């Protein structure tokens, strides 16, 4: 049994399957007599005090603001590594996924805005369909097997990394609250200390983690979203050690975090955020302008942006079709990019959690759009790629 579990966890599809199980479990709790226990658990208050600085939040926000900071730390580590030595380290490698990611963020946002024009509260969610869930997308790609060449998997991975970087910028610019100058100054001092540790060639991770913990606290209290502290910490971790060039503090931390993030934090986030009570909900609820805009943004906007911008770049000679890949396979991968889930749920919570009034209903309706759009994109992307030939011509 232990060997079977270990073999499952090594599969690329494992994370996506666990996220699906967590989502179904959340839906089950939210639509059963156990719903009161589900809500009670998520609203359980937890408090941490450091002198006069107090953090008192329900469990749901500890997951979304605390544990997700670790998720963003992992994203930051991956982005830094890819920018320095990986798939984003040269112009030839970055141009096609970069253009595709730009289109994949722009087109869904435009579709959402067009559908929700006239509703100022709903427009807060314009960035919800702009994100791609790399865990689900790569998981479905793994289910297809060797029908898709590795070059397209690398394309999808690079696109998702750039997409995550774009989401980080969007959160920093558009989804931060009122800023406390004192706390922001303390956060900047922590960042300066992290930079100093890097400059001095400190390779031990413990000092970075301790400073990063205080950075998270100060960023949380400053009004800037706390998860961005994870990204700032990631960019301070050195890629290579000075004493031992073959030792990478960044990669050591990345490898240590991956199982915790993939198999605990992300499923827990999905379980805490995907519970949608369906009582009294009619099929027409899907056509409310918020979920409709999200669904159309993920299904149509992502496809139009990723495939359309990729095709334009290839036809204009700015980039080449991924090696041994076909246009049909590129189309299928573009459809998979419509799986928003984790980052979309996260941005949706930021978009509507503090707007009050009629936006309270949007806290649930936006999840309907995310789940339905992601499900449609996942199914159609899988079917398209499954029916493609493994020996498809490159052009």
PyMOL commands that set and color helices and strands:
alter all, ss='L'
color gray80, all
select helices_A, chain A and resi 2-10+14-30+35-42+59-85+91-116+122-125+128-130+134-147+150-174+181-199+205-222+228-236+249-273+283-287+289-315+327-336+341-352+359-386
alter helices_A, ss='H'
color red, helices_A
select strands_A, chain A and resi 45-50+53-58
alter strands_A, ss='S'
color yellow, strands_A
deselect
rebuild
show_as cartoon
